[in-house]
Every structure is written in C-alpha cells, then in structure tokens.
Amino acid sequence: MKLLDEILQFNNEFVEEKRYEEFTTTKFPNKRMVLLTCMDTRLVELLPRAMNIRNGDVKIVKTAGALVTHPFGSIMRSLLVAVYELQAEEVFIIGHYDCGMSGMKPDSMLESMRKRGKSEEALDTFTYSGVDVREWLKGFDNVEESVVHSVHMVKKHPLMPNDVPVHGLVIEPSTGELKVVVNGYDD
Ligand SMILES: [Zn+2]
C-alpha cells in the first residue's frame, strides 16, 4: 500500500473511533511559550517528552537546523504571531547535536540537484535574482554558536517586544538532555 493510502486508512479509523478526544485543547498554549526547533526525526516525540510538553502546551515552529536566518522570513513571522496573537510569553530556540545542518556542504547538494535533472539555468536563476544560493543552503559549523546567533536575531528583532525572554538550548538527540546556552531571564 502506498504511504498516502496507508495514512488515509489509518485516519479513517482514528476519526471514527474518536481517538482525537484525548487531544482536545485550544489554540492558546497552556505554558505560554513558543518553541523553535529542528525537523530532525529523532526529536518528533523525544523533544516534547524530554521537556514535559503535551498537546496544547506550546506553539512549535520547525525548520532545518532551528535556524532564524532572515529577519522578515516566515520563521520570524511565526514567532511574532505566536507572541502577539496567540499568547506566547517566552521564546525557546532549541538546536540539537548531530544536526544535518551542521557542516552542510552546499556544493554537494547542488551536485545532487544536477543529478536529479535540475539544469544550470535553473540554478543560475538564483544568481540572476541576487540570491547567493550557496549561502542560502549553508548550515552552521557549531550548533551552540548557531543557537546564540538565532537568539540574538529574535531578541533584537525590531518588532519583538522587549520583555519577552528568548532562551537558547541544545538537546542531545540520543538522551534528550538539554543544555542551556542562553538563559533568556538574564537579559
Ligand atoms: Zn537538525
């Protein structure tokens, strides 16, 4: 059975048997926090469990590497929406060790794109639009430094309220252990 069909079949039973009932909550986070973390598979259940977070507790934004790279990109917008519209009062940025974005090599990714049929013209489009594609694809060398950088981007963002603590943490994906790299209450 194909993946989508498998999911839809499961979903039918899920709804029919009212298994959603235990997840009933509102769109406002009980713990008044918004969390930005990585899309890594190992964090899907581990991260919420390791932080004692359940459905309804938190707004979660996910992106490769938990990176905030653009002050007016969709990640920053999500954090602002969480704070202004959805009652989040603190921001948590949580990177993790052994992240796929650590030491990402743009050139090898560009090579994979070529192998999968992306033409030089397609890749050149970026250059013509003034986008440095290598810079755009690049991850980071050190996750702790990267989290500190993202914390500063959010904390110093002109539209972020000054009284919102922005914490920076790194999680170990094999044990769930958290390390604080920026304590947002210290600012
Ligand atoms: Zn990651």
Boltz pocket constraint, residues with backbone or C-beta under 6 A from the ligand:
constraints:
  - pocket:
      binder: B
      contacts: [[A, 38], [A, 39], [A, 40], [A, 64], [A, 65], [A, 66], [A, 96], [A, 98], [A, 99], [A, 100], [A, 101]]
      max_distance: 6.0
